[in-house]
Amino acid sequence: MDTIYADLSISMSEFKKNPAQVLRSAGEKPVAVLNHNKPAFYMVTPKVFEVFVESLIDRDLTEIVRHRLLQKNQAVEVDIDSV
């Protein structure tokens, strides 16, 4: 059994009948589109997708910061006015 990461779901055949209506009905909630009762894809609005992308970017930046903090003993002090 596959985990469905959405509160709303619809069959592929129903989705194909009127995708725009599914999007309107869902509002800002993600919709799992099922093929043979398994998630084929998730439909999200651009706003929700932007939130996902921003979260991934933040996670990547957090990893960079953690890595750099481990290397802070190699840091060189610089006077900002001389740069």
N, C-alpha and C positions, 0 to 999 in steps of 0.2 A: 504494500500500500504506500502511495506517495503522500507526503505532507503537502498540504495546500496552504500557502502563505497569503491568504486573502479571506475576508469574511464573505465575499460575494463570488459566485462561480456561475458559469453558463456553458452549455455544450457548444462545440464548434459549429454545429449545424444551426443552432439558434443565433449564435453570434453573427454568422454570415448573412443572416436575413436582414439585419439592420444594425451594423456596428455603431453608427452614430447614436442611435437610441440607447444602446447599452452604455456608451460613454456618458450620455446625459443622465441616465438613471443612476449611475454609480456615483455621480458627483466627484468628490476627490478621493474616493476609495478605490483601491486596486481591485481588479476583477481577474480571477483565474479562468482562462478559457480552456475547457477540457476536451480532449480527444480520446474516446474510449475510456472515459472516466479517469483520465490521468491528465495532469496539467500539461498543456502544450505550450502555453505562454501566458504572461500576465499583461493585462492592459492597464496602463496608468496614464494620467493626464501629464502634460508637460510640467506642470507645477510639482507634482509628486516625483517625477523623474529628476527634476533639478535638485530636489531635496536628497535623493539617493546619491546623485553625482557629488554634491557638496559634502555629504557624509564620507564618501570614499576619499575625496581630496583631503578632508580633515584628518582622516585616519592615516593617509600617506604622510602628511606633514607631521603628525605626531610621531611616527616612526623615525623620520629624519631628525626631529628634535631629540628624541631619546638617544639615537646614535651619536649625535654631536655632543650631547651632554657626557657621554662615556669618554669622549675624546677631549674634554675641556682642559686636561693637563697639558695638552699640546698647543693651547691657545697662545697667541701673541698679543700683548697689550698694545693698543694703537690710540694715539691722540686724534680724535675726530676732527679737530681743527687743522691738523697737518695733512689730512687726506684730500 
